[in-house]
């Protein structure tokens, strides 16, 4: 990976971690063929779009491919019993 791309990936990851709309540190960011690829999981489709929006604001002149998946978080069917 090009050194400029490495700095750009760091800038994007920092923005995702520090922006109050996302506060997300576990997004995998890759740059390939001049495109930013976002990978990972998030809890809602709205959050998925917000993550891409933050990245687009940081790097407005590059295409963002949002490949993140939405996973539904649900309550467990029953309480877990913990015993010694």
PDB file of N, CA, C and O in Angstrom:
ATOM      1  N   UNK A   1       0.839  -1.179   0.000  1.00  0.00           N
ATOM      2  CA  UNK A   1       0.000   0.000   0.000  1.00  0.00           C
ATOM      3  C   UNK A   1       0.882   1.240   0.000  1.00  0.00           C
ATOM      4  O   UNK A   1       1.893   1.294   0.699  1.00  0.00           O
ATOM      5  N   UNK A   2       0.509   2.189  -0.752  1.00  0.00           N
ATOM      6  CA  UNK A   2       1.179   3.471  -0.875  1.00  0.00           C
ATOM      7  C   UNK A   2       1.183   4.185   0.480  1.00  0.00           C
ATOM      8  O   UNK A   2       0.208   4.109   1.227  1.00  0.00           O
ATOM      9  N   UNK A   3       2.294   4.886   0.796  1.00  0.00           N
ATOM     10  CA  UNK A   3       2.425   5.578   2.078  1.00  0.00           C
ATOM     11  C   UNK A   3       1.330   6.631   2.263  1.00  0.00           C
ATOM     12  O   UNK A   3       0.813   6.799   3.367  1.00  0.00           O
ATOM     13  N   UNK A   4       0.974   7.341   1.184  1.00  0.00           N
ATOM     14  CA  UNK A   4      -0.114   8.329   1.280  1.00  0.00           C
ATOM     15  C   UNK A   4      -1.418   7.651   1.685  1.00  0.00           C
ATOM     16  O   UNK A   4      -2.179   8.196   2.484  1.00  0.00           O
ATOM     17  N   UNK A   5      -1.678   6.469   1.140  1.00  0.00           N
ATOM     18  CA  UNK A   5      -2.893   5.733   1.492  1.00  0.00           C
ATOM     19  C   UNK A   5      -2.861   5.306   2.954  1.00  0.00           C
ATOM     20  O   UNK A   5      -3.899   5.301   3.617  1.00  0.00           O
ATOM     21  N   UNK A   6      -1.691   4.948   3.465  1.00  0.00           N
ATOM     22  CA  UNK A   6      -1.584   4.553   4.870  1.00  0.00           C
ATOM     23  C   UNK A   6      -1.963   5.719   5.780  1.00  0.00           C
ATOM     24  O   UNK A   6      -2.678   5.534   6.765  1.00  0.00           O
ATOM     25  N   UNK A   7      -1.486   6.918   5.454  1.00  0.00           N
ATOM     26  CA  UNK A   7      -1.852   8.093   6.243  1.00  0.00           C
ATOM     27  C   UNK A   7      -3.338   8.384   6.119  1.00  0.00           C
ATOM     28  O   UNK A   7      -3.976   8.772   7.098  1.00  0.00           O
ATOM     29  N   UNK A   8      -3.890   8.206   4.949  1.00  0.00           N
ATOM     30  CA  UNK A   8      -5.311   8.441   4.718  1.00  0.00           C
ATOM     31  C   UNK A   8      -6.168   7.454   5.506  1.00  0.00           C
ATOM     32  O   UNK A   8      -7.182   7.843   6.087  1.00  0.00           O
ATOM     33  N   UNK A   9      -5.774   6.196   5.532  1.00  0.00           N
ATOM     34  CA  UNK A   9      -6.489   5.188   6.325  1.00  0.00           C
ATOM     35  C   UNK A   9      -6.471   5.595   7.797  1.00  0.00           C
ATOM     36  O   UNK A   9      -7.496   5.506   8.473  1.00  0.00           O
ATOM     37  N   UNK A  10      -5.334   6.035   8.294  1.00  0.00           N
ATOM     38  CA  UNK A  10      -5.231   6.489   9.683  1.00  0.00           C
ATOM     39  C   UNK A  10      -6.123   7.690   9.956  1.00  0.00           C
ATOM     40  O   UNK A  10      -6.761   7.770  11.006  1.00  0.00           O
ATOM     41  N   UNK A  11      -6.168   8.618   9.017  1.00  0.00           N
ATOM     42  CA  UNK A  11      -7.014   9.806   9.159  1.00  0.00           C
ATOM     43  C   UNK A  11      -8.490   9.416   9.216  1.00  0.00           C
ATOM     44  O   UNK A  11      -9.251   9.960  10.016  1.00  0.00           O
ATOM     45  N   UNK A  12      -8.890   8.473   8.365  1.00  0.00           N
ATOM     46  CA  UNK A  12     -10.279   8.012   8.342  1.00  0.00           C
ATOM     47  C   UNK A  12     -10.619   7.283   9.645  1.00  0.00           C
ATOM     48  O   UNK A  12     -11.668   7.530  10.239  1.00  0.00           O
ATOM     49  N   UNK A  13      -9.739   6.389  10.086  1.00  0.00           N
ATOM     50  CA  UNK A  13      -9.995   5.642  11.321  1.00  0.00           C
ATOM     51  C   UNK A  13     -10.077   6.583  12.519  1.00  0.00           C
ATOM     52  O   UNK A  13     -10.895   6.376  13.416  1.00  0.00           O
ATOM     53  N   UNK A  14      -9.242   7.605  12.541  1.00  0.00           N
ATOM     54  CA  UNK A  14      -9.282   8.588  13.618  1.00  0.00           C
ATOM     55  C   UNK A  14     -10.606   9.352  13.599  1.00  0.00           C
ATOM     56  O   UNK A  14     -11.209   9.587  14.646  1.00  0.00           O
ATOM     57  N   UNK A  15     -11.049   9.736  12.409  1.00  0.00           N
ATOM     58  CA  UNK A  15     -12.320  10.457  12.295  1.00  0.00           C
ATOM     59  C   UNK A  15     -13.485   9.596  12.776  1.00  0.00           C
ATOM     60  O   UNK A  15     -14.372  10.089  13.471  1.00  0.00           O
ATOM     61  N   UNK A  16     -13.489   8.324  12.414  1.00  0.00           N
ATOM     62  CA  UNK A  16     -14.565   7.429  12.845  1.00  0.00           C
ATOM     63  C   UNK A  16     -14.555   7.223  14.359  1.00  0.00           C
ATOM     64  O   UNK A  16     -15.610   7.086  14.977  1.00  0.00           O
ATOM     65  N   UNK A  17     -13.369   7.202  14.948  1.00  0.00           N
ATOM     66  CA  UNK A  17     -13.257   6.985  16.392  1.00  0.00           C
ATOM     67  C   UNK A  17     -13.621   8.232  17.190  1.00  0.00           C
ATOM     68  O   UNK A  17     -14.151   8.119  18.295  1.00  0.00           O
ATOM     69  N   UNK A  18     -13.347   9.417  16.651  1.00  0.00           N
ATOM     70  CA  UNK A  18     -13.541  10.644  17.423  1.00  0.00           C
ATOM     71  C   UNK A  18     -14.827  11.394  17.095  1.00  0.00           C
ATOM     72  O   UNK A  18     -15.267  12.226  17.888  1.00  0.00           O
ATOM     73  N   UNK A  19     -15.436  11.121  15.951  1.00  0.00           N
ATOM     74  CA  UNK A  19     -16.676  11.814  15.601  1.00  0.00           C
ATOM     75  C   UNK A  19     -17.796  11.308  16.504  1.00  0.00           C
ATOM     76  O   UNK A  19     -18.009  10.099  16.592  1.00  0.00           O
ATOM     77  N   UNK A  20     -18.524  12.214  17.184  1.00  0.00           N
ATOM     78  CA  UNK A  20     -19.575  11.770  18.103  1.00  0.00           C
ATOM     79  C   UNK A  20     -20.720  11.030  17.413  1.00  0.00           C
ATOM     80  O   UNK A  20     -21.475  10.321  18.078  1.00  0.00           O
ATOM     81  N   UNK A  21     -20.862  11.177  16.114  1.00  0.00           N
ATOM     82  CA  UNK A  21     -21.919  10.456  15.403  1.00  0.00           C
ATOM     83  C   UNK A  21     -21.591   8.986  15.242  1.00  0.00           C
ATOM     84  O   UNK A  21     -22.489   8.164  15.057  1.00  0.00           O
ATOM     85  N   UNK A  22     -20.304   8.645  15.311  1.00  0.00           N
ATOM     86  CA  UNK A  22     -19.911   7.256  15.084  1.00  0.00           C
ATOM     87  C   UNK A  22     -19.194   6.633  16.273  1.00  0.00           C
ATOM     88  O   UNK A  22     -19.575   5.547  16.710  1.00  0.00           O
ATOM     89  N   UNK A  23     -18.173   7.284  16.806  1.00  0.00           N
ATOM     90  CA  UNK A  23     -17.363   6.738  17.907  1.00  0.00           C
ATOM     91  C   UNK A  23     -17.055   5.265  17.662  1.00  0.00           C
ATOM     92  O   UNK A  23     -17.188   4.434  18.561  1.00  0.00           O
ATOM     93  N   UNK A  24     -16.649   4.957  16.451  1.00  0.00           N
ATOM     94  CA  UNK A  24     -16.476   3.571  16.011  1.00  0.00           C
ATOM     95  C   UNK A  24     -15.004   3.293  15.751  1.00  0.00           C
ATOM     96  O   UNK A  24     -14.370   3.996  14.964  1.00  0.00           O
ATOM     97  N   UNK A  25     -14.457   2.280  16.401  1.00  0.00           N
ATOM     98  CA  UNK A  25     -13.044   1.961  16.234  1.00  0.00           C
ATOM     99  C   UNK A  25     -12.798   0.658  15.498  1.00  0.00           C
ATOM    100  O   UNK A  25     -11.654   0.342  15.172  1.00  0.00           O
ATOM    101  N   UNK A  26     -13.839  -0.096  15.232  1.00  0.00           N
ATOM    102  CA  UNK A  26     -13.622  -1.420  14.655  1.00  0.00           C
ATOM    103  C   UNK A  26     -14.032  -1.529  13.192  1.00  0.00           C
ATOM    104  O   UNK A  26     -14.392  -2.610  12.725  1.00  0.00           O
ATOM    105  N   UNK A  27     -13.979  -0.413  12.469  1.00  0.00           N
ATOM    106  CA  UNK A  27     -14.258  -0.436  11.039  1.00  0.00           C
ATOM    107  C   UNK A  27     -12.947  -0.711  10.311  1.00  0.00           C
ATOM    108  O   UNK A  27     -11.953  -0.019  10.531  1.00  0.00           O
ATOM    109  N   UNK A  28     -12.945  -1.709   9.453  1.00  0.00           N
ATOM    110  CA  UNK A  28     -11.758  -1.988   8.651  1.00  0.00           C
ATOM    111  C   UNK A  28     -11.815  -1.085   7.420  1.00  0.00           C
ATOM    112  O   UNK A  28     -12.793  -1.100   6.673  1.00  0.00           O
ATOM    113  N   UNK A  29     -10.773  -0.311   7.222  1.00  0.00           N
ATOM    114  CA  UNK A  29     -10.701   0.637   6.108  1.00  0.00           C
ATOM    115  C   UNK A  29      -9.589   0.189   5.174  1.00  0.00           C
ATOM    116  O   UNK A  29      -8.444   0.010   5.589  1.00  0.00           O
ATOM    117  N   UNK A  30      -9.940   0.013   3.914  1.00  0.00           N
ATOM    118  CA  UNK A  30      -8.944  -0.331   2.898  1.00  0.00           C
ATOM    119  C   UNK A  30      -9.097   0.628   1.731  1.00  0.00           C
ATOM    120  O   UNK A  30     -10.199   1.088   1.433  1.00  0.00           O
ATOM    121  N   UNK A  31      -8.000   0.922   1.081  1.00  0.00           N
ATOM    122  CA  UNK A  31      -8.054   1.735  -0.126  1.00  0.00           C
ATOM    123  C   UNK A  31      -7.483   0.902  -1.256  1.00  0.00           C
ATOM    124  O   UNK A  31      -6.355   0.412  -1.193  1.00  0.00           O
ATOM    125  N   UNK A  32      -8.299   0.755  -2.297  1.00  0.00           N
ATOM    126  CA  UNK A  32      -7.905  -0.065  -3.447  1.00  0.00           C
ATOM    127  C   UNK A  32      -8.435   0.599  -4.709  1.00  0.00           C
ATOM    128  O   UNK A  32      -9.609   0.962  -4.784  1.00  0.00           O
ATOM    129  N   UNK A  33      -7.580   0.752  -5.680  1.00  0.00           N
ATOM    130  CA  UNK A  33      -7.949   1.349  -6.972  1.00  0.00           C
ATOM    131  C   UNK A  33      -8.621   2.708  -6.803  1.00  0.00           C
ATOM    132  O   UNK A  33      -9.567   3.038  -7.518  1.00  0.00           O
ATOM    133  N   UNK A  34      -8.122   3.489  -5.851  1.00  0.00           N
ATOM    134  CA  UNK A  34      -8.645   4.834  -5.651  1.00  0.00           C
ATOM    135  C   UNK A  34      -9.991   4.893  -4.954  1.00  0.00           C
ATOM    136  O   UNK A  34     -10.620   5.950  -4.921  1.00  0.00           O
ATOM    137  N   UNK A  35     -10.447   3.779  -4.398  1.00  0.00           N
ATOM    138  CA  UNK A  35     -11.723   3.729  -3.680  1.00  0.00           C
ATOM    139  C   UNK A  35     -11.482   3.361  -2.221  1.00  0.00           C
ATOM    140  O   UNK A  35     -10.568   2.604  -1.893  1.00  0.00           O
ATOM    141  N   UNK A  36     -12.322   3.913  -1.361  1.00  0.00           N
ATOM    142  CA  UNK A  36     -12.271   3.569   0.057  1.00  0.00           C
ATOM    143  C   UNK A  36     -13.299   2.467   0.299  1.00  0.00           C
ATOM    144  O   UNK A  36     -14.474   2.613  -0.037  1.00  0.00           O
ATOM    145  N   UNK A  37     -12.841   1.370   0.885  1.00  0.00           N
ATOM    146  CA  UNK A  37     -13.722   0.248   1.206  1.00  0.00           C
ATOM    147  C   UNK A  37     -13.866   0.171   2.726  1.00  0.00           C
ATOM    148  O   UNK A  37     -12.873   0.130   3.452  1.00  0.00           O
ATOM    149  N   UNK A  38     -15.112   0.153   3.195  1.00  0.00           N
ATOM    150  CA  UNK A  38     -15.400   0.040   4.622  1.00  0.00           C
ATOM    151  C   UNK A  38     -15.966  -1.343   4.892  1.00  0.00           C
ATOM    152  O   UNK A  38     -16.916  -1.766   4.233  1.00  0.00           O
ATOM    153  N   UNK A  39     -15.390  -2.053   5.858  1.00  0.00           N
ATOM    154  CA  UNK A  39     -15.836  -3.396   6.185  1.00  0.00           C
ATOM    155  C   UNK A  39     -15.970  -3.541   7.696  1.00  0.00           C
ATOM    156  O   UNK A  39     -15.248  -2.913   8.470  1.00  0.00           O
ATOM    157  N   UNK A  40     -16.897  -4.372   8.081  1.00  0.00           N
ATOM    158  CA  UNK A  40     -17.128  -4.613   9.498  1.00  0.00           C
ATOM    159  C   UNK A  40     -18.603  -4.803   9.746  1.00  0.00           C
ATOM    160  O   UNK A  40     -19.381  -5.046   8.823  1.00  0.00           O
ATOM    161  N   UNK A  41     -18.981  -4.687  11.009  1.00  0.00           N
ATOM    162  CA  UNK A  41     -20.380  -4.876  11.387  1.00  0.00           C
ATOM    163  C   UNK A  41     -20.839  -3.700  12.222  1.00  0.00           C
ATOM    164  O   UNK A  41     -20.060  -3.086  12.951  1.00  0.00           O
ATOM    165  N   UNK A  42     -22.124  -3.402  12.100  1.00  0.00           N
ATOM    166  CA  UNK A  42     -22.730  -2.364  12.908  1.00  0.00           C
ATOM    167  C   UNK A  42     -24.162  -2.768  13.231  1.00  0.00           C
ATOM    168  O   UNK A  42     -24.689  -3.719  12.654  1.00  0.00           O
ATOM    169  N   UNK A  43     -24.788  -2.044  14.153  1.00  0.00           N
ATOM    170  CA  UNK A  43     -26.073  -2.491  14.686  1.00  0.00           C
ATOM    171  C   UNK A  43     -27.308  -2.032  13.910  1.00  0.00           C
ATOM    172  O   UNK A  43     -28.357  -2.669  14.007  1.00  0.00           O
ATOM    173  N   UNK A  44     -27.212  -0.941  13.142  1.00  0.00           N
ATOM    174  CA  UNK A  44     -28.386  -0.464  12.401  1.00  0.00           C
ATOM    175  C   UNK A  44     -27.978   0.041  11.020  1.00  0.00           C
ATOM    176  O   UNK A  44     -26.822   0.385  10.778  1.00  0.00           O
ATOM    177  N   UNK A  45     -28.959   0.074  10.127  1.00  0.00           N
ATOM    178  CA  UNK A  45     -28.702   0.595   8.792  1.00  0.00           C
ATOM    179  C   UNK A  45     -28.397   2.092   8.849  1.00  0.00           C
ATOM    180  O   UNK A  45     -27.576   2.592   8.081  1.00  0.00           O
ATOM    181  N   UNK A  46     -29.058   2.797   9.754  1.00  0.00           N
ATOM    182  CA  UNK A  46     -28.802   4.240   9.915  1.00  0.00           C
ATOM    183  C   UNK A  46     -27.351   4.480  10.316  1.00  0.00           C
ATOM    184  O   UNK A  46     -26.695   5.377   9.787  1.00  0.00           O
ATOM    185  N   UNK A  47     -26.856   3.680  11.247  1.00  0.00           N
ATOM    186  CA  UNK A  47     -25.456   3.815  11.692  1.00  0.00           C
ATOM    187  C   UNK A  47     -24.501   3.481  10.544  1.00  0.00           C
ATOM    188  O   UNK A  47     -23.461   4.122  10.390  1.00  0.00           O
ATOM    189  N   UNK A  48     -24.850   2.496   9.757  1.00  0.00           N
ATOM    190  CA  UNK A  48     -24.039   2.120   8.594  1.00  0.00           C
ATOM    191  C   UNK A  48     -23.905   3.315   7.645  1.00  0.00           C
ATOM    192  O   UNK A  48     -22.810   3.611   7.166  1.00  0.00           O
ATOM    193  N   UNK A  49     -25.019   3.999   7.377  1.00  0.00           N
ATOM    194  CA  UNK A  49     -24.993   5.165   6.495  1.00  0.00           C
ATOM    195  C   UNK A  49     -24.227   6.339   7.117  1.00  0.00           C
ATOM    196  O   UNK A  49     -23.536   7.075   6.412  1.00  0.00           O
ATOM    197  N   UNK A  50     -24.349   6.509   8.426  1.00  0.00           N
ATOM    198  CA  UNK A  50     -23.636   7.589   9.112  1.00  0.00           C
ATOM    199  C   UNK A  50     -22.130   7.384   9.026  1.00  0.00           C
ATOM    200  O   UNK A  50     -21.382   8.342   8.834  1.00  0.00           O
ATOM    201  N   UNK A  51     -21.688   6.156   9.165  1.00  0.00           N
ATOM    202  CA  UNK A  51     -20.255   5.852   9.060  1.00  0.00           C
ATOM    203  C   UNK A  51     -19.740   6.250   7.675  1.00  0.00           C
ATOM    204  O   UNK A  51     -18.688   6.878   7.561  1.00  0.00           O
ATOM    205  N   UNK A  52     -20.473   5.888   6.630  1.00  0.00           N
ATOM    206  CA  UNK A  52     -20.072   6.250   5.271  1.00  0.00           C
ATOM    207  C   UNK A  52     -20.092   7.764   5.078  1.00  0.00           C
ATOM    208  O   UNK A  52     -19.241   8.313   4.377  1.00  0.00           O
ATOM    209  N   UNK A  53     -21.051   8.434   5.692  1.00  0.00           N
ATOM    210  CA  UNK A  53     -21.142   9.891   5.568  1.00  0.00           C
ATOM    211  C   UNK A  53     -19.930  10.566   6.196  1.00  0.00           C
ATOM    212  O   UNK A  53     -19.362  11.490   5.614  1.00  0.00           O
ATOM    213  N   UNK A  54     -19.535  10.112   7.370  1.00  0.00           N
ATOM    214  CA  UNK A  54     -18.360  10.677   8.035  1.00  0.00           C
ATOM    215  C   UNK A  54     -17.127  10.505   7.153  1.00  0.00           C
ATOM    216  O   UNK A  54     -16.336  11.436   7.000  1.00  0.00           O
ATOM    217  N   UNK A  55     -16.964   9.329   6.580  1.00  0.00           N
ATOM    218  CA  UNK A  55     -15.817   9.071   5.704  1.00  0.00           C
ATOM    219  C   UNK A  55     -15.870   9.982   4.481  1.00  0.00           C
ATOM    220  O   UNK A  55     -14.842  10.520   4.069  1.00  0.00           O
ATOM    221  N   UNK A  56     -17.045  10.160   3.901  1.00  0.00           N
ATOM    222  CA  UNK A  56     -17.196  11.038   2.731  1.00  0.00           C
ATOM    223  C   UNK A  56     -16.875  12.485   3.067  1.00  0.00           C
ATOM    224  O   UNK A  56     -16.380  13.223   2.214  1.00  0.00           O
ATOM    225  N   UNK A  57     -17.148  12.898   4.292  1.00  0.00           N
ATOM    226  CA  UNK A  57     -16.817  14.258   4.720  1.00  0.00           C
ATOM    227  C   UNK A  57     -15.309  14.432   4.883  1.00  0.00           C
ATOM    228  O   UNK A  57     -14.768  15.499   4.593  1.00  0.00           O
ATOM    229  N   UNK A  58     -14.637  13.389   5.343  1.00  0.00           N
ATOM    230  CA  UNK A  58     -13.183  13.448   5.538  1.00  0.00           C
ATOM    231  C   UNK A  58     -12.459  13.423   4.197  1.00  0.00           C
ATOM    232  O   UNK A  58     -11.472  14.132   4.006  1.00  0.00           O
ATOM    233  N   UNK A  59     -12.949  12.608   3.271  1.00  0.00           N
ATOM    234  CA  UNK A  59     -12.321  12.452   1.958  1.00  0.00           C
ATOM    235  C   UNK A  59     -13.397  12.629   0.877  1.00  0.00           C
ATOM    236  O   UNK A  59     -13.852  11.647   0.291  1.00  0.00           O
ATOM    237  N   UNK A  60     -13.799  13.866   0.613  1.00  0.00           N
ATOM    238  CA  UNK A  60     -14.917  14.080  -0.312  1.00  0.00           C
ATOM    239  C   UNK A  60     -14.611  13.767  -1.775  1.00  0.00           C
ATOM    240  O   UNK A  60     -15.532  13.618  -2.578  1.00  0.00           O
ATOM    241  N   UNK A  61     -13.338  13.668  -2.127  1.00  0.00           N
ATOM    242  CA  UNK A  61     -12.978  13.448  -3.529  1.00  0.00           C
ATOM    243  C   UNK A  61     -12.725  11.986  -3.882  1.00  0.00           C
ATOM    244  O   UNK A  61     -12.242  11.688  -4.974  1.00  0.00           O
ATOM    245  N   UNK A  62     -13.049  11.066  -2.960  1.00  0.00           N
ATOM    246  CA  UNK A  62     -12.873   9.637  -3.243  1.00  0.00           C
ATOM    247  C   UNK A  62     -14.198   8.905  -3.077  1.00  0.00           C
ATOM    248  O   UNK A  62     -15.017   9.262  -2.230  1.00  0.00           O
ATOM    249  N   UNK A  63     -14.398   7.881  -3.892  1.00  0.00           N
ATOM    250  CA  UNK A  63     -15.590   7.051  -3.797  1.00  0.00           C
ATOM    251  C   UNK A  63     -15.498   6.171  -2.551  1.00  0.00           C
ATOM    252  O   UNK A  63     -14.450   5.599  -2.252  1.00  0.00           O
ATOM    253  N   UNK A  64     -16.616   6.077  -1.834  1.00  0.00           N
ATOM    254  CA  UNK A  64     -16.679   5.240  -0.640  1.00  0.00           C
ATOM    255  C   UNK A  64     -17.575   4.048  -0.928  1.00  0.00           C
ATOM    256  O   UNK A  64     -18.737   4.208  -1.303  1.00  0.00           O
ATOM    257  N   UNK A  65     -17.033   2.863  -0.751  1.00  0.00           N
ATOM    258  CA  UNK A  65     -17.810   1.637  -0.912  1.00  0.00           C
ATOM    259  C   UNK A  65     -18.083   1.088   0.482  1.00  0.00           C
ATOM    260  O   UNK A  65     -17.180   0.618   1.175  1.00  0.00           O
ATOM    261  N   UNK A  66     -19.335   1.158   0.869  1.00  0.00           N
ATOM    262  CA  UNK A  66     -19.729   0.728   2.197  1.00  0.00           C
ATOM    263  C   UNK A  66     -20.127  -0.744   2.143  1.00  0.00           C
ATOM    264  O   UNK A  66     -21.223  -1.086   1.701  1.00  0.00           O
ATOM    265  N   UNK A  67     -19.232  -1.597   2.592  1.00  0.00           N
ATOM    266  CA  UNK A  67     -19.448  -3.036   2.568  1.00  0.00           C
ATOM    267  C   UNK A  67     -19.744  -3.575   3.976  1.00  0.00           C
ATOM    268  O   UNK A  67     -19.628  -4.773   4.233  1.00  0.00           O
ATOM    269  N   UNK A  68     -20.126  -2.670   4.871  1.00  0.00           N
ATOM    270  CA  UNK A  68     -20.422  -3.071   6.238  1.00  0.00           C
ATOM    271  C   UNK A  68     -21.748  -3.829   6.286  1.00  0.00           C
ATOM    272  O   UNK A  68     -22.657  -3.571   5.496  1.00  0.00           O
ATOM    273  N   UNK A  69     -21.838  -4.762   7.222  1.00  0.00           N
ATOM    274  CA  UNK A  69     -23.068  -5.516   7.381  1.00  0.00           C
ATOM    275  C   UNK A  69     -23.771  -5.082   8.668  1.00  0.00           C
ATOM    276  O   UNK A  69     -23.133  -4.704   9.650  1.00  0.00           O
ATOM    277  N   UNK A  70     -25.085  -5.149   8.632  1.00  0.00           N
ATOM    278  CA  UNK A  70     -25.891  -4.811   9.803  1.00  0.00           C
ATOM    279  C   UNK A  70     -26.243  -6.115  10.507  1.00  0.00           C
ATOM    280  O   UNK A  70     -26.797  -7.036   9.908  1.00  0.00           O
ATOM    281  N   UNK A  71     -25.911  -6.168  11.781  1.00  0.00           N
ATOM    282  CA  UNK A  71     -26.279  -7.350  12.570  1.00  0.00           C
ATOM    283  C   UNK A  71     -27.323  -6.926  13.596  1.00  0.00           C
ATOM    284  O   UNK A  71     -27.184  -5.893  14.252  1.00  0.00           O
ATOM    285  N   UNK A  72     -28.344  -7.719  13.722  1.00  0.00           N
ATOM    286  CA  UNK A  72     -29.408  -7.406  14.654  1.00  0.00           C
ATOM    287  C   UNK A  72     -29.028  -7.915  16.036  1.00  0.00           C
ATOM    288  O   UNK A  72     -28.750  -9.098  16.230  1.00  0.00           O
ATOM    289  N   UNK A  73     -29.023  -6.999  16.984  1.00  0.00           N
ATOM    290  CA  UNK A  73     -28.732  -7.369  18.363  1.00  0.00           C
ATOM    291  C   UNK A  73     -30.053  -7.555  19.091  1.00  0.00           C
ATOM    292  O   UNK A  73     -30.883  -6.647  19.139  1.00  0.00           O
ATOM    293  N   UNK A  74     -30.238  -8.733  19.651  1.00  0.00           N
ATOM    294  CA  UNK A  74     -31.487  -9.027  20.348  1.00  0.00           C
ATOM    295  C   UNK A  74     -31.196  -9.469  21.773  1.00  0.00           C
ATOM    296  O   UNK A  74     -30.076  -9.841  22.121  1.00  0.00           O
ATOM    297  N   UNK A  75     -32.225  -9.415  22.568  1.00  0.00           N
ATOM    298  CA  UNK A  75     -32.131  -9.902  23.947  1.00  0.00           C
ATOM    299  C   UNK A  75     -31.978 -11.423  23.914  1.00  0.00           C
ATOM    300  O   UNK A  75     -32.514 -12.073  23.016  1.00  0.00           O
ATOM    301  N   UNK A  76     -31.267 -11.990  24.862  1.00  0.00           N
ATOM    302  CA  UNK A  76     -31.200 -13.454  24.920  1.00  0.00           C
ATOM    303  C   UNK A  76     -32.568 -14.027  25.261  1.00  0.00           C
ATOM    304  O   UNK A  76     -33.375 -13.367  25.917  1.00  0.00           O
ATOM    305  N   UNK A  77     -32.829 -15.238  24.825  1.00  0.00           N
ATOM    306  CA  UNK A  77     -34.117 -15.886  25.075  1.00  0.00           C
ATOM    307  C   UNK A  77     -34.350 -16.107  26.567  1.00  0.00           C
ATOM    308  O   UNK A  77     -35.483 -16.043  27.042  1.00  0.00           O
ATOM    309  N   UNK A  78     -33.271 -16.366  27.298  1.00  0.00           N
ATOM    310  CA  UNK A  78     -33.397 -16.563  28.743  1.00  0.00           C
ATOM    311  C   UNK A  78     -32.114 -16.092  29.417  1.00  0.00           C
ATOM    312  O   UNK A  78     -31.061 -15.988  28.788  1.00  0.00           O
ATOM    313  N   UNK A  79     -32.228 -15.817  30.690  1.00  0.00           N
ATOM    314  CA  UNK A  79     -31.067 -15.358  31.443  1.00  0.00           C
ATOM    315  C   UNK A  79     -30.050 -16.488  31.582  1.00  0.00           C
ATOM    316  O   UNK A  79     -30.405 -17.655  31.745  1.00  0.00           O
ATOM    317  N   UNK A  80     -28.794 -16.110  31.512  1.00  0.00           N
ATOM    318  CA  UNK A  80     -27.730 -17.096  31.687  1.00  0.00           C
ATOM    319  C   UNK A  80     -27.489 -17.316  33.183  1.00  0.00           C
ATOM    320  O   UNK A  80     -27.336 -16.366  33.951  1.00  0.00           O
ATOM    321  N   UNK A  81     -27.459 -18.566  33.567  1.00  0.00           N
ATOM    322  CA  UNK A  81     -27.224 -18.898  34.974  1.00  0.00           C
ATOM    323  C   UNK A  81     -25.734 -19.132  35.159  1.00  0.00           C
ATOM    324  O   UNK A  81     -25.118 -19.919  34.441  1.00  0.00           O
ATOM    325  N   UNK A  82     -25.172 -18.438  36.131  1.00  0.00           N
ATOM    326  CA  UNK A  82     -23.742 -18.577  36.418  1.00  0.00           C
ATOM    327  C   UNK A  82     -23.619 -19.213  37.794  1.00  0.00           C
ATOM    328  O   UNK A  82     -24.192 -18.739  38.775  1.00  0.00           O
ATOM    329  N   UNK A  83     -22.858 -20.296  37.838  1.00  0.00           N
ATOM    330  CA  UNK A  83     -22.668 -20.979  39.124  1.00  0.00           C
ATOM    331  C   UNK A  83     -21.189 -21.220  39.349  1.00  0.00           C
ATOM    332  O   UNK A  83     -20.399 -21.297  38.407  1.00  0.00           O
ATOM    333  N   UNK A  84     -20.841 -21.334  40.590  1.00  0.00           N
ATOM    334  CA  UNK A  84     -19.436 -21.593  40.951  1.00  0.00           C
ATOM    335  C   UNK A  84     -19.136 -23.051  40.962  1.00  0.00           C
ATOM    336  O   UNK A  84     -18.005 -23.447  41.244  1.00  0.00           O
TER     337      UNK A  84
END
